[in-house]
Amino acid sequence: MKQILIVWNVVLTLLVGFLLWTMNSGSSPEPQEAEIPTEDTVAQVTPDTLPKFEGPIAFVNNDTLLNGYDFYQDSKQDLILANRRLEDKYKREVQKLENEYLELREKAPFMTQSQGEAAQQKLMARQNELMEMEQDLALESQKLEMEKLQEVKDRIADYLDRYKEEMGYEIVFGRSNLGGIHYANSRMDITQKVMVGLNEEYAKEKNPVQGDKK
């Protein structure tokens, strides 16, 4: 459970990058074998031979967008609190088992053999229950993580879909520190505009009264 937030940024950045790709592609193409470039094909690649787009093109820096998206930051805090509650629940059960063990150790000299064996079997059963509980809590934690990831992804997808229609963008690429786009003109960067729009919508959700006044 403690490792969730370590990988959260990486996983969500990949999801957003995939999201932007699927939005631009419309549908998933059938996989094709990659063609090995030859000297002739490489020589033919020039700015004039590259595909031309009728509408404007833009890109979003996924890392910057996520770090500045208030809902994403709040979601991380929610996840921290949720995992803390799960960990506290597990720790309480562990403490109960330790107390039962200490109590048994004190009573052991005064028990008959059958009583000692019965108490030992009870402790072993409790230990197995605790192991199952640990697995269940881990699964619950993973479920919470995926729900949060999906919610962030859906929010960004919905906003970008509306934004690109409003602005008339033909393609909106996703850029991140993990790769994807090696160079893009800064004039095509709409990250800040998208971030502001997302945060404004989220602020209205958090405080509808204040949003109406604006």
MDTraj code that builds the backbone (N, CA, C; nanometers):
import mdtraj as md
import numpy as np

residues = "MET LYS GLN ILE LEU ILE VAL TRP ASN VAL VAL LEU THR LEU LEU VAL GLY PHE LEU LEU TRP THR MET ASN SER GLY SER SER PRO GLU PRO GLN GLU ALA GLU ILE PRO THR GLU ASP THR VAL ALA GLN VAL THR PRO ASP THR LEU PRO LYS PHE GLU GLY PRO ILE ALA PHE VAL ASN ASN ASP THR LEU LEU ASN GLY TYR ASP PHE TYR GLN ASP SER LYS GLN ASP LEU ILE LEU ALA ASN ARG ARG LEU GLU ASP LYS TYR LYS ARG GLU VAL GLN LYS LEU GLU ASN GLU TYR LEU GLU LEU ARG GLU LYS ALA PRO PHE MET THR GLN SER GLN GLY GLU ALA ALA GLN GLN LYS LEU MET ALA ARG GLN ASN GLU LEU MET GLU MET GLU GLN ASP LEU ALA LEU GLU SER GLN LYS LEU GLU MET GLU LYS LEU GLN GLU VAL LYS ASP ARG ILE ALA ASP TYR LEU ASP ARG TYR LYS GLU GLU MET GLY TYR GLU ILE VAL PHE GLY ARG SER ASN LEU GLY GLY ILE HIS TYR ALA ASN SER ARG MET ASP ILE THR GLN LYS VAL MET VAL GLY LEU ASN GLU GLU TYR ALA LYS GLU LYS ASN PRO VAL GLN GLY ASP LYS LYS".split()
xyz = np.array([
    [0.0816, -0.1206, 0.0000],
    [0.0000, 0.0000, 0.0000],
    [0.0851, 0.1259, 0.0000],
    [0.2024, 0.1195, 0.0635],
    [0.2869, 0.2380, 0.0701],
    [0.3505, 0.2713, -0.0633],
    [0.3518, 0.1722, -0.1553],
    [0.4175, 0.1958, -0.2843],
    [0.3246, 0.2600, -0.3855],
    [0.1957, 0.2743, -0.3500],
    [0.0988, 0.3245, -0.4484],
    [0.1346, 0.4627, -0.4974],
    [0.1636, 0.5543, -0.4052],
    [0.1885, 0.6922, -0.4452],
    [0.3222, 0.7082, -0.5154],
    [0.4123, 0.6100, -0.4982],
    [0.5413, 0.6179, -0.5668],
    [0.5225, 0.6004, -0.7160],
    [0.4325, 0.5101, -0.7545],
    [0.4122, 0.4821, -0.8967],
    [0.2947, 0.5589, -0.9550],
    [0.2218, 0.6330, -0.8725],
    [0.0989, 0.6980, -0.9199],
    [0.1265, 0.7971, -1.0311],
    [0.2270, 0.8812, -1.0131],
    [0.2568, 0.9819, -1.1151],
    [0.2928, 0.9169, -1.2478],
    [0.3754, 0.8116, -1.2428],
    [0.4189, 0.7451, -1.3658],
    [0.3014, 0.6805, -1.4362],
    [0.2190, 0.6073, -1.3607],
    [0.1052, 0.5382, -1.4198],
    [0.0073, 0.6357, -1.4820],
    [-0.0241, 0.7422, -1.4098],
    [-0.1218, 0.8373, -1.4608],
    [-0.0691, 0.9147, -1.5803],
    [0.0600, 0.9448, -1.5816],
    [0.1189, 1.0121, -1.6975],
    [0.1066, 0.9247, -1.8210],
    [0.1321, 0.7953, -1.8045],
    [0.1169, 0.7026, -1.9161],
    [-0.0280, 0.6965, -1.9625],
    [-0.1208, 0.6975, -1.8674],
    [-0.2619, 0.6926, -1.9024],
    [-0.3046, 0.8164, -1.9805],
    [-0.2571, 0.9330, -1.9353],
    [-0.2926, 1.0562, -2.0049],
    [-0.2326, 1.0578, -2.1451],
    [-0.1092, 1.0112, -2.1583],
    [-0.0472, 1.0041, -2.2899],
    [-0.1246, 0.9129, -2.3828],
    [-0.1672, 0.7977, -2.3282],
    [-0.2471, 0.7052, -2.4086],
    [-0.3821, 0.7665, -2.4426],
    [-0.4373, 0.8394, -2.3479],
    [-0.5654, 0.9071, -2.3696],
    [-0.5573, 1.0025, -2.4883],
    [-0.4540, 1.0872, -2.4898],
    [-0.4393, 1.1836, -2.5991],
    [-0.4228, 1.1135, -2.7326],
    [-0.3511, 1.0016, -2.7308],
    [-0.3302, 0.9274, -2.8549],
    [-0.4611, 0.8702, -2.9070],
    [-0.5415, 0.8123, -2.8163],
    [-0.6670, 0.7530, -2.8591],
    [-0.7655, 0.8585, -2.9055],
    [-0.7627, 0.9774, -2.8417],
    [-0.8516, 1.0841, -2.8851],
    [-0.8199, 1.1285, -3.0267],
    [-0.6919, 1.1319, -3.0601],
    [-0.6514, 1.1787, -3.1925],
    [-0.6689, 1.0720, -3.2990],
    [-0.6513, 0.9448, -3.2600],
    [-0.6582, 0.8373, -3.3584],
    [-0.8014, 0.7969, -3.3883],
    [-0.8919, 0.8203, -3.2933],
    [-1.0324, 0.7871, -3.3149],
    [-1.0618, 0.6416, -3.2880],
    [-0.9873, 0.5499, -3.3451],
    [-1.0059, 0.4071, -3.3225],
    [-0.8705, 0.3402, -3.3268],
    [-0.8630, 0.2242, -3.2664],
    [-0.7354, 0.1527, -3.2598],
    [-0.7102, 0.0801, -3.3901],
    [-0.6004, 0.1096, -3.4594],
    [-0.5717, 0.0415, -3.5851],
    [-0.5216, -0.0994, -3.5596],
    [-0.5356, -0.1835, -3.6624],
    [-0.4828, -0.3185, -3.6524],
    [-0.3301, -0.3131, -3.6480],
    [-0.2691, -0.3955, -3.5628],
    [-0.1232, -0.3944, -3.5546],
    [-0.0592, -0.4341, -3.6862],
    [0.0443, -0.3622, -3.7257],
    [0.1148, -0.3900, -3.8495],
    [0.2626, -0.4096, -3.8209],
    [0.3244, -0.4871, -3.9045],
    [0.4674, -0.5105, -3.8891],
    [0.5432, -0.3826, -3.9246],
    [0.6403, -0.3494, -3.8402],
    [0.7190, -0.2287, -3.8642],
    [0.8100, -0.2479, -3.9845],
    [0.8144, -0.1456, -4.0703],
    [0.9004, -0.1505, -4.1878],
    [1.0387, -0.0987, -4.1516],
    [1.1398, -0.1725, -4.1905],
    [1.2770, -0.1314, -4.1642],
    [1.3181, -0.0277, -4.2687],
    [1.3525, 0.0941, -4.2236],
    [1.3861, 0.1986, -4.3214],
    [1.5139, 0.1648, -4.3984],
    [1.5129, 0.1996, -4.5249],
    [1.6303, 0.1809, -4.6097],
    [1.6896, 0.3177, -4.6402],
    [1.8045, 0.3178, -4.7055],
    [1.8679, 0.4449, -4.7410],
    [1.7784, 0.5259, -4.8336],
    [1.7070, 0.4562, -4.9230],
    [1.6210, 0.5274, -5.0167],
    [1.5038, 0.5932, -4.9448],
    [1.4385, 0.5181, -4.8528],
    [1.3220, 0.5742, -4.7840],
    [1.3626, 0.6863, -4.6910],
    [1.4783, 0.6739, -4.6264],
    [1.5255, 0.7802, -4.5376],
    [1.5541, 0.9071, -4.6164],
    [1.6130, 0.8928, -4.7322],
    [1.6464, 1.0078, -4.8149],
    [1.5203, 1.0785, -4.8638],
    [1.4099, 1.0040, -4.8745],
    [1.2871, 1.0630, -4.9251],
    [1.2121, 1.1438, -4.8195],
    [1.2494, 1.1269, -4.6908],
    [1.1790, 1.1972, -4.5842],
    [1.2317, 1.3399, -4.5737],
    [1.1504, 1.4350, -4.6124],
    [1.1835, 1.5774, -4.6043],
    [1.0613, 1.6502, -4.5497],
    [1.0760, 1.7755, -4.5064],
    [0.9578, 1.8509, -4.4596],
    [0.8450, 1.8552, -4.5607],
    [0.8812, 1.8531, -4.6899],
    [0.7773, 1.8592, -4.7927],
    [0.7013, 1.7279, -4.8063],
    [0.7666, 1.6166, -4.7704],
    [0.7018, 1.4863, -4.7856],
    [0.6223, 1.4459, -4.6629],
    [0.6402, 1.5155, -4.5518],
    [0.5653, 1.4822, -4.4306],
    [0.4187, 1.5208, -4.4479],
    [0.3270, 1.4502, -4.3774],
    [0.1835, 1.4804, -4.3929],
    [0.1500, 1.6213, -4.3462],
    [0.0585, 1.6833, -4.4189],
    [0.0141, 1.8182, -4.3853],
    [-0.1226, 1.8103, -4.3156],
    [-0.1430, 1.8967, -4.2157],
    [-0.2689, 1.8993, -4.1427],
    [-0.3418, 2.0293, -4.1743],
    [-0.4713, 2.0179, -4.1968],
    [-0.5499, 2.1359, -4.2319],
    [-0.5740, 2.2255, -4.1113],
    [-0.5950, 2.1652, -3.9935],
    [-0.6233, 2.2428, -3.8742],
    [-0.5001, 2.2614, -3.7880],
    [-0.5097, 2.3486, -3.6857],
    [-0.3960, 2.3718, -3.5953],
    [-0.3647, 2.2483, -3.5107],
    [-0.2402, 2.2412, -3.4681],
    [-0.1918, 2.1305, -3.3856],
    [-0.1396, 2.1873, -3.2548],
    [-0.1612, 2.1149, -3.1470],
    [-0.1142, 2.1596, -3.0163],
    [-0.0638, 2.0396, -2.9370],
    [0.0014, 2.0705, -2.8240],
    [0.0425, 1.9613, -2.7360],
    [0.0238, 2.0034, -2.5911],
    [0.0123, 1.9034, -2.5058],
    [-0.0011, 1.9237, -2.3617],
    [0.1120, 1.8500, -2.2926],
    [0.1800, 1.9190, -2.2011],
    [0.2831, 1.8544, -2.1204],
    [0.2137, 1.7809, -2.0056],
    [0.2099, 1.6491, -2.0144],
    [0.1349, 1.5702, -1.9168],
    [0.1866, 1.5887, -1.7746],
    [0.3189, 1.5921, -1.7583],
    [0.3774, 1.6056, -1.6243],
    [0.3373, 1.7382, -1.5609],
    [0.3504, 1.8451, -1.6374],
    [0.3134, 1.9779, -1.5866],
    [0.1639, 1.9860, -1.5577],
    [0.0843, 1.9290, -1.6467],
    [-0.0604, 1.9333, -1.6289],
    [-0.1024, 1.8626, -1.5007],
    [-0.0491, 1.7440, -1.4781],
    [-0.0879, 1.6678, -1.3595],
    [-0.0412, 1.7364, -1.2316],
    [0.0807, 1.7873, -1.2333],
    [0.1336, 1.8535, -1.1139],
    [0.0562, 1.9803, -1.0791],
    [-0.0035, 2.0436, -1.1803],
    [-0.0780, 2.1665, -1.1555],
    [-0.2281, 2.1484, -1.1493],
    [-0.2746, 2.0254, -1.1680],
    [-0.4181, 1.9980, -1.1665],
    [-0.4636, 1.9762, -1.0225],
    [-0.5464, 2.0649, -0.9717],
    [-0.5872, 2.0605, -0.8312],
    [-0.6608, 1.9309, -0.7966],
    [-0.7439, 1.8838, -0.8876],
    [-0.8176, 1.7608, -0.8586],
    [-0.7217, 1.6426, -0.8433],
    [-0.6178, 1.6402, -0.9244],
    [-0.5182, 1.5334, -0.9151],
    [-0.4463, 1.5383, -0.7808],
    [-0.4082, 1.6585, -0.7385],
    [-0.3401, 1.6726, -0.6100],
    [-0.4330, 1.6333, -0.4948],
    [-0.5591, 1.6734, -0.5018],
    [-0.6550, 1.6349, -0.3986],
    [-0.6761, 1.4835, -0.3981],
    [-0.6751, 1.4247, -0.5157],
    [-0.6933, 1.2798, -0.5257],
    [-0.5776, 1.2058, -0.4592],
    [-0.4571, 1.2589, -0.4761],
    [-0.3421, 1.1955, -0.4094],
    [-0.3578, 1.2014, -0.2583],
    [-0.4045, 1.3156, -0.2073],
    [-0.4252, 1.3275, -0.0632],
    [-0.5359, 1.2337, -0.0151],
    [-0.6420, 1.2223, -0.0939],
    [-0.7494, 1.1293, -0.0591],
    [-0.6973, 0.9865, -0.0531],
    [-0.6101, 0.9540, -0.1470],
    [-0.5539, 0.8195, -0.1510],
    [-0.4630, 0.7942, -0.0309],
    [-0.3879, 0.8955, 0.0081],
    [-0.3022, 0.8831, 0.1259],
    [-0.3869, 0.8549, 0.2500],
    [-0.4943, 0.9305, 0.2671],
    [-0.5814, 0.9124, 0.3834],
    [-0.6497, 0.7767, 0.3810],
    [-0.6942, 0.7348, 0.2637],
    [-0.7607, 0.6052, 0.2527],
    [-0.6654, 0.4912, 0.2868],
    [-0.5432, 0.5005, 0.2366],
    [-0.4441, 0.3965, 0.2666],
    [-0.4046, 0.3980, 0.4136],
    [-0.4025, 0.5176, 0.4709],
    [-0.3696, 0.5277, 0.6135],
    [-0.4770, 0.4592, 0.6978],
    [-0.6027, 0.4755, 0.6584],
    [-0.7112, 0.4092, 0.7309],
    [-0.7002, 0.2576, 0.7193],
    [-0.6657, 0.2102, 0.6011],
    [-0.6494, 0.0664, 0.5819],
    [-0.5323, 0.0131, 0.6637],
    [-0.4232, 0.0871, 0.6653],
    [-0.3065, 0.0452, 0.7432],
    [-0.3370, 0.0447, 0.8933],
    [-0.4098, 0.1468, 0.9387],
    [-0.4457, 0.1528, 1.0808],
    [-0.5353, 0.0352, 1.1192],
    [-0.6263, 0.0014, 1.0303],
    [-0.7144, -0.1128, 1.0551],
    [-0.6333, -0.2414, 1.0686],
    [-0.5353, -0.2574, 0.9824],
    [-0.4500, -0.3771, 0.9865],
    [-0.3635, -0.3783, 1.1127],
    [-0.3084, -0.2631, 1.1476],
    [-0.2231, -0.2553, 1.2662],
    [-0.3006, -0.2888, 1.3941],
    [-0.4276, -0.2471, 1.4002],
    [-0.5086, -0.2783, 1.5177],
    [-0.5275, -0.4286, 1.5327],
    [-0.5495, -0.4960, 1.4217],
    [-0.5658, -0.6412, 1.4271],
    [-0.4347, -0.7098, 1.4638],
    [-0.3240, -0.6571, 1.4150],
    [-0.1933, -0.7129, 1.4514],
    [-0.1694, -0.6971, 1.6015],
    [-0.2046, -0.5814, 1.6537],
    [-0.1871, -0.5560, 1.7973],
    [-0.2728, -0.6512, 1.8802],
    [-0.3952, -0.6768, 1.8345],
    [-0.4808, -0.7720, 1.9050],
    [-0.4176, -0.9104, 1.9091],
    [-0.3606, -0.9524, 1.7971],
    [-0.2978, -1.0839, 1.7913],
    [-0.1768, -1.0906, 1.8835],
    [-0.0993, -0.9835, 1.8876],
    [0.0168, -0.9803, 1.9771],
    [-0.0271, -0.9876, 2.1234],
    [-0.1351, -0.9189, 2.1573],
    [-0.1859, -0.9234, 2.2945],
    [-0.2348, -1.0637, 2.3309],
    [-0.2995, -1.1282, 2.2367],
    [-0.3454, -1.2646, 2.2607],
    [-0.2277, -1.3589, 2.2821],
    [-0.1214, -1.3373, 2.2057],
    [-0.0021, -1.4201, 2.2210],
    [0.0616, -1.3998, 2.3583],
    [0.0732, -1.2733, 2.4005],
    [0.1320, -1.2447, 2.5317],
    [0.0474, -1.3032, 2.6443],
    [-0.0832, -1.2950, 2.6281],
    [-0.1728, -1.3514, 2.7291],
    [-0.1585, -1.5025, 2.7357],
    [-0.1459, -1.5652, 2.6224],
    [-0.1293, -1.7100, 2.6189],
    [0.0040, -1.7509, 2.6830],
    [0.1076, -1.6743, 2.6573],
    [0.2385, -1.7070, 2.7128],
    [0.2362, -1.7005, 2.8664],
    [0.1589, -1.6071, 2.9193],
    [0.1494, -1.5959, 3.0648],
    [0.0689, -1.7115, 3.1245],
    [-0.0336, -1.7554, 3.0526],
    [-0.1197, -1.8615, 3.1041],
    [-0.0667, -2.0013, 3.0744],
    [0.0276, -2.0116, 2.9830],
    [0.0748, -2.1421, 2.9368],
    [0.1199, -2.2344, 3.0508],
    [0.1961, -2.1860, 3.1506],
    [0.2417, -2.2768, 3.2572],
    [0.1285, -2.3398, 3.3381],
    [0.0115, -2.2793, 3.3370],
    [-0.0998, -2.3272, 3.4179],
    [-0.2037, -2.4032, 3.3344],
    [-0.1762, -2.4242, 3.2057],
    [-0.2689, -2.4935, 3.1177],
    [-0.2362, -2.6414, 3.1077],
    [-0.3389, -2.7189, 3.0806],
    [-0.3164, -2.8594, 3.0497],
    [-0.2675, -2.8683, 2.9056],
    [-0.2234, -2.9832, 2.8656],
    [-0.1719, -3.0002, 2.7296],
    [-0.2814, -2.9732, 2.6259],
    [-0.4010, -3.0235, 2.6533],
    [-0.5110, -3.0041, 2.5585],
    [-0.5505, -2.8576, 2.5497],
    [-0.5500, -2.7895, 2.6648],
    [-0.5824, -2.6462, 2.6636],
    [-0.4775, -2.5668, 2.5858],
    [-0.3495, -2.6037, 2.6057],
    [-0.2422, -2.5350, 2.5348],
    [-0.2504, -2.5554, 2.3849],
    [-0.2815, -2.6794, 2.3440],
    [-0.2926, -2.7085, 2.2009],
    [-0.4103, -2.6342, 2.1392],
    [-0.5213, -2.6279, 2.2113],
    [-0.6390, -2.5579, 2.1613],
    [-0.6104, -2.4082, 2.1454],
    [-0.5426, -2.3514, 2.2472],
    [-0.5090, -2.2093, 2.2399],
    [-0.4121, -2.1825, 2.1263],
    [-0.3180, -2.2737, 2.1051],
    [-0.2211, -2.2558, 1.9967],
    [-0.2896, -2.2619, 1.8604],
    [-0.3817, -2.3548, 1.8447],
    [-0.4556, -2.3660, 1.7185],
    [-0.5390, -2.2402, 1.6929],
    [-0.5938, -2.1849, 1.8010],
    [-0.6721, -2.0617, 1.7876],
    [-0.5849, -1.9465, 1.7391],
    [-0.4638, -1.9386, 1.7949],
    [-0.3726, -1.8334, 1.7513],
    [-0.3316, -1.8512, 1.6051],
    [-0.3080, -1.9746, 1.5659],
    [-0.2703, -2.0020, 1.4271],
    [-0.3836, -1.9643, 1.3316],
    [-0.5066, -1.9930, 1.3743],
    [-0.6214, -1.9562, 1.2917],
    [-0.6317, -1.8038, 1.2795],
    [-0.6085, -1.7338, 1.3905],
    [-0.6120, -1.5872, 1.3887],
    [-0.5021, -1.5315, 1.2999],
    [-0.3861, -1.5967, 1.3015],
    [-0.2761, -1.5524, 1.2167],
    [-0.3111, -1.5692, 1.0688],
    [-0.3755, -1.6798, 1.0351],
    [-0.4177, -1.7015, 0.8966],
    [-0.5212, -1.5974, 0.8546],
    [-0.6130, -1.5660, 0.9468],
    [-0.7127, -1.4632, 0.9180],
    [-0.6448, -1.3284, 0.8921],
    [-0.5408, -1.3026, 0.9686],
    [-0.4690, -1.1765, 0.9531],
    [-0.3984, -1.1697, 0.8180],
    [-0.3449, -1.2807, 0.7743],
    [-0.2794, -1.2852, 0.6429],
    [-0.3814, -1.2616, 0.5316],
    [-0.4989, -1.3215, 0.5459],
    [-0.6039, -1.2997, 0.4465],
    [-0.6500, -1.1543, 0.4478],
    [-0.6574, -1.0981, 0.5674],
    [-0.6981, -0.9586, 0.5796],
    [-0.5981, -0.8673, 0.5102],
    [-0.4694, -0.8979, 0.5258],
    [-0.3659, -0.8177, 0.4608],
    [-0.3823, -0.8200, 0.3092],
    [-0.4124, -0.9377, 0.2544],
    [-0.4325, -0.9496, 0.1102],
    [-0.5574, -0.8735, 0.0654],
    [-0.6646, -0.8846, 0.1457],
    [-0.7889, -0.8150, 0.1106],
    [-0.7701, -0.6635, 0.1128],
    [-0.6964, -0.6146, 0.2118],
    [-0.6731, -0.4707, 0.2219],
    [-0.5862, -0.4216, 0.1057],
    [-0.4903, -0.5056, 0.0647],
    [-0.4061, -0.4682, -0.0491],
    [-0.4901, -0.4572, -0.1767],
    [-0.5824, -0.5510, -0.1940],
    [-0.6710, -0.5468, -0.3108],
    [-0.7635, -0.4255, -0.3054],
    [-0.8114, -0.3957, -0.1855],
    [-0.8975, -0.2783, -0.1698],
    [-0.8205, -0.1510, -0.2011],
    [-0.6943, -0.1462, -0.1595],
    [-0.6110, -0.0306, -0.1871],
    [-0.5879, -0.0145, -0.3375],
    [-0.5627, -0.1251, -0.4048],
    [-0.5437, -0.1206, -0.5499],
    [-0.6703, -0.0754, -0.6211],
    [-0.7849, -0.1200, -0.5695],
    [-0.9118, -0.0799, -0.6290],
    [-0.9331, 0.0704, -0.6147],
    [-0.9024, 0.1236, -0.4970],
    [-0.9146, 0.2680, -0.4749],
    [-0.8229, 0.3448, -0.5696],
    [-0.7011, 0.2922, -0.5870],
    [-0.6050, 0.3583, -0.6760],
    [-0.6576, 0.3647, -0.8188],
    [-0.7076, 0.2520, -0.8687],
    [-0.7546, 0.2469, -1.0063],
    [-0.8780, 0.3344, -1.0257],
    [-0.9640, 0.3410, -0.9242],
    [-1.0817, 0.4278, -0.9337],
    [-1.0405, 0.5738, -0.9442],
    [-0.9407, 0.6134, -0.8646],
    [-0.8919, 0.7510, -0.8700],
    [-0.8261, 0.7800, -1.0045],
    [-0.7459, 0.6864, -1.0524],
    [-0.6791, 0.7045, -1.1816],
    [-0.7824, 0.7206, -1.2933],
    [-0.8852, 0.6372, -1.2884],
    [-0.9876, 0.6434, -1.3923],
    [-1.0633, 0.7748, -1.3868],
    [-1.0905, 0.8232, -1.2664],
    [-1.1640, 0.9490, -1.2526],
    [-1.0831, 1.0665, -1.3067],
    [-0.9529, 1.0695, -1.2760],
    [-0.8670, 1.1763, -1.3285],
    [-0.8603, 1.1677, -1.4807],
    [-0.8425, 1.0469, -1.5305],
    [-0.8352, 1.0268, -1.6756],
    [-0.9632, 1.0733, -1.7445],
    [-1.0781, 1.0379, -1.6879],
    [-1.2064, 1.0749, -1.7487],
    [-1.2261, 1.2260, -1.7485],
    [-1.1861, 1.2904, -1.6410],
    [-1.2020, 1.4361, -1.6332],
    [-1.1174, 1.5062, -1.7396],
    [-0.9929, 1.4624, -1.7521],
    [-0.9054, 1.5241, -1.8517],
    [-0.9558, 1.4948, -1.9928],
    [-1.0028, 1.3715, -2.0147],
    [-1.0534, 1.3337, -2.1468],
    [-1.1733, 1.4186, -2.1849],
    [-1.2643, 1.4369, -2.0909],
    [-1.3843, 1.5146, -2.1183],
    [-1.3496, 1.6597, -2.1494],
    [-1.2592, 1.7175, -2.0711],
    [-1.2249, 1.8583, -2.0933],
    [-1.1508, 1.8768, -2.2262],
    [-1.0536, 1.7906, -2.2539],
    [-0.9775, 1.8031, -2.3780],
    [-1.0658, 1.7843, -2.5006],
    [-1.1623, 1.6951, -2.4887],
    [-1.2522, 1.6721, -2.6014],
    [-1.3323, 1.7984, -2.6322],
    [-1.3808, 1.8639, -2.5267],
    [-1.4563, 1.9882, -2.5465],
    [-1.3645, 2.1026, -2.5905],
    [-1.2444, 2.1065, -2.5331],
    [-1.1522, 2.2170, -2.5626],
    [-1.1035, 2.2121, -2.7075],
    [-1.0688, 2.0944, -2.7545],
    [-1.0165, 2.0867, -2.8920],
    [-1.1258, 2.1160, -2.9940],
    [-1.2520, 2.0828, -2.9600],
    [-1.3627, 2.1170, -3.0505],
    [-1.3850, 2.2676, -3.0519],
    [-1.3747, 2.3289, -2.9341],
    [-1.3967, 2.4738, -2.9239],
    [-1.2888, 2.5522, -2.9979],
    [-1.1637, 2.5056, -2.9876],
    [-1.0520, 2.5782, -3.0463],
    [-1.0205, 2.5325, -3.1884],
    [-1.0835, 2.4245, -3.2313],
    [-1.0625, 2.3775, -3.3677],
    [-0.9328, 2.3033, -3.3907],
    [-0.8756, 2.2462, -3.2861],
    [-0.7505, 2.1721, -3.3029],
    [-0.7763, 2.0400, -3.3755],
    [-0.6894, 2.0106, -3.4696],
    [-0.7006, 1.8837, -3.5404],
    [-0.6333, 1.7715, -3.4613],
    [-0.5216, 1.8046, -3.3965],
    [-0.4488, 1.7066, -3.3160],
    [-0.3975, 1.7745, -3.1898],
    [-0.4108, 1.7050, -3.0780],
    [-0.3506, 1.7489, -2.9524],
    [-0.2623, 1.6355, -2.9030],
    [-0.1317, 1.6589, -2.9047],
    [-0.0369, 1.5566, -2.8615],
    [-0.0147, 1.5636, -2.7110],
    [0.0332, 1.4548, -2.6559],
    [0.0720, 1.4515, -2.5151],
    [0.2220, 1.4365, -2.5034],
    [0.2838, 1.5233, -2.4257],
    [0.4288, 1.5196, -2.4072],
    [0.4601, 1.4964, -2.2604],
    [0.5659, 1.4188, -2.2326],
    [0.6048, 1.3923, -2.0943],
    [0.7539, 1.3655, -2.0877],
    [0.8054, 1.3618, -1.9654],
    [0.9466, 1.3339, -1.9449],
    [0.9819, 1.1901, -1.9810],
    [0.8800, 1.1058, -1.9930],
    [0.9035, 0.9663, -2.0287],
    [0.9274, 0.9486, -2.1778],
    [0.9083, 1.0550, -2.2549],
    [0.9327, 1.0448, -2.3986],
    [0.8066, 1.0764, -2.4765],
    [0.8032, 1.0349, -2.6030],
    [0.6875, 1.0574, -2.6890],
    [0.7178, 1.1627, -2.7927],
    [0.7287, 1.2877, -2.7510],
    [0.7609, 1.3981, -2.8414],
    [0.8961, 1.4554, -2.7996],
    [0.9909, 1.4524, -2.8897],
    [1.1261, 1.4999, -2.8572],
    [1.1388, 1.6512, -2.8748],
    [1.0612, 1.7065, -2.9653],
    [1.0671, 1.8520, -2.9853],
    [0.9313, 1.9013, -3.0328],
    [0.8927, 2.0156, -2.9822],
    [0.7713, 2.0821, -3.0295],
    [0.7867, 2.2308, -3.0044],
    [0.7401, 2.3099, -3.0995],
    [0.7467, 2.4547, -3.0845],
    [0.6645, 2.4976, -2.9638],
    [0.7214, 2.5837, -2.8813],
    [0.6536, 2.6263, -2.7588],
    [0.5220, 2.6983, -2.7874],
    [0.5071, 2.7510, -2.9074],
    [0.3823, 2.8189, -2.9424],
    [0.2656, 2.7200, -2.9511],
    [0.2965, 2.5910, -2.9639],
    [0.1933, 2.4882, -2.9711],
    [0.1545, 2.4361, -2.8334],
    [0.2213, 2.4852, -2.7297],
    [0.1985, 2.4360, -2.5934],
    [0.0717, 2.5013, -2.5347],
    [-0.0302, 2.4200, -2.5082],
    [-0.1555, 2.4708, -2.4499],
    [-0.1740, 2.4188, -2.3071],
    [-0.0644, 2.3718, -2.2467],
    [-0.0740, 2.3109, -2.1140],
    [-0.1362, 2.4047, -2.0120],
    [-0.0854, 2.5277, -2.0058],
    [-0.1339, 2.6225, -1.9053],
    [-0.2819, 2.6544, -1.9252],
    [-0.3228, 2.6706, -2.0488],
    [-0.4632, 2.7013, -2.0763],
    [-0.5529, 2.5856, -2.0343],
    [-0.5101, 2.4643, -2.0650],
    [-0.5884, 2.3468, -2.0262],
    [-0.5923, 2.3332, -1.8742],
    [-0.4784, 2.3569, -1.8107],
    [-0.4704, 2.3477, -1.6644],
    [-0.5646, 2.4482, -1.5977],
    [-0.5618, 2.5716, -1.6475],
    [-0.6491, 2.6754, -1.5907],
    [-0.7952, 2.6362, -1.6073],
    [-0.8305, 2.5870, -1.7250],
    [-0.9689, 2.5469, -1.7496],
    [-1.0132, 2.4328, -1.6595],
    [-0.9277, 2.3333, -1.6440],
    [-0.9595, 2.2197, -1.5568],
    [-0.9772, 2.2650, -1.4125],
    [-0.8860, 2.3508, -1.3671],
    [-0.8924, 2.3964, -1.2279],
    [-1.0134, 2.4858, -1.2025],
    [-1.0514, 2.5657, -1.3016],
    [-1.1700, 2.6497, -1.2858],
    [-1.2954, 2.5647, -1.2719],
    [-1.3055, 2.4609, -1.3535],
    [-1.4218, 2.3728, -1.3444],
    [-1.4239, 2.2991, -1.2111],
    [-1.3077, 2.2551, -1.1666],
    [-1.3006, 2.1828, -1.0400],
    [-1.3322, 2.2752, -0.9228],
    [-1.2856, 2.4002, -0.9309],
    [-1.3134, 2.4964, -0.8236],
    [-1.4640, 2.5208, -0.8106],
    [-1.5345, 2.5249, -0.9221],
    [-1.6793, 2.5439, -0.9181],
    [-1.7485, 2.4233, -0.8556],
    [-1.6934, 2.3043, -0.8780],
    [-1.7504, 2.1842, -0.8161],
    [-1.7302, 2.1862, -0.6647],
    [-1.6130, 2.2299, -0.6212],
    [-1.5833, 2.2322, -0.4781],
    [-1.6620, 2.3404, -0.4055],
    [-1.6832, 2.4518, -0.4729],
    [-1.7541, 2.5635, -0.4121],
    [-1.8515, 2.6217, -0.5136],
    [-1.9682, 2.5585, -0.5295],
    [-2.0642, 2.6037, -0.6316],
    [-2.1094, 2.7486, -0.6108],
    [-2.1258, 2.7911, -0.4863],
    [-2.1727, 2.9271, -0.4589],
    [-2.0731, 3.0297, -0.5093],
    [-1.9445, 3.0064, -0.4773],
    [-1.8399, 3.0990, -0.5228],
    [-1.8286, 3.0963, -0.6746],
    [-1.8466, 2.9772, -0.7349],
    [-1.8386, 2.9672, -0.8807],
    [-1.9499, 3.0448, -0.9483],
    [-2.0706, 3.0465, -0.8869],
    [-2.1825, 3.1196, -0.9457],
    [-2.1588, 3.2707, -0.9386],
    [-2.0945, 3.3164, -0.8288],
    [-2.0676, 3.4587, -0.8137],
    [-1.9742, 3.5099, -0.9211],
    [-1.8796, 3.4229, -0.9613],
    [-1.7874, 3.4638, -1.0662],
    [-1.8602, 3.4773, -1.1997],
])
top = md.Topology()
chain = top.add_chain()
for i, resn in enumerate(residues, 1):
    res = top.add_residue(resn, chain, resSeq=i)
    for name in ("N", "CA", "C"):
        top.add_atom(name, md.element.get_by_symbol(name[0]), res)
traj = md.Trajectory(xyz[None], top)
